[in-house]
Amino acid sequence: MMKVKKRSDLREDFDRRKLEKSMRKAGADETSARLIAESIQKRDGIPTSEMRKHVVQKLTEKNAKFGQDYESFKKPAAAGK
């Protein structure tokens, strides 16, 4: 299974469905979200910050608003932080 590198340097399994879902929330169509996620899936060990930049770039190419909306999403803080 492909891994992504978190900011904390931990490696985590890549969850393609989670990535696709977040792109869909930003307005991307299902096909675009799937194709972008597939392009990420080929890059084992990619830092999540680099993955995010790649997704923003690809969504912006489709529609500037989609890229902006995706970029504005913030992951909720973990409990206790």
Secondary structure as the mmCIF struct_conf table of DSSP 4:
data_model
#
loop_
_struct_conf.conf_type_id
_struct_conf.id
_struct_conf.beg_label_comp_id
_struct_conf.beg_label_asym_id
_struct_conf.beg_label_seq_id
_struct_conf.end_label_comp_id
_struct_conf.end_label_asym_id
_struct_conf.end_label_seq_id
STRN STRN1 LYS A 3 LYS A 5
TURN_TY1_P TURN_TY1_P1 ARG A 7 SER A 8
BEND BEND1 ASP A 9 ASP A 9
STRN STRN2 ARG A 11 ASP A 13
HELX_RH_AL_P HELX_RH_AL_P1 ARG A 16 LYS A 25
TURN_TY1_P TURN_TY1_P2 ALA A 26 GLY A 27
HELX_RH_AL_P HELX_RH_AL_P2 GLU A 30 GLN A 41
TURN_TY1_P TURN_TY1_P3 LYS A 42 LYS A 42
BEND BEND2 ARG A 43 ARG A 43
TURN_TY1_P TURN_TY1_P4 ASP A 44 GLY A 45
STRN STRN3 ILE A 46 PRO A 47
HELX_RH_AL_P HELX_RH_AL_P3 THR A 48 LYS A 62
HELX_RH_AL_P HELX_RH_AL_P4 ALA A 64 SER A 72
HELX_LH_PP_P HELX_LH_PP_P1 LYS A 75 ALA A 78
TURN_TY1_P TURN_TY1_P5 ALA A 79 GLY A 80
#
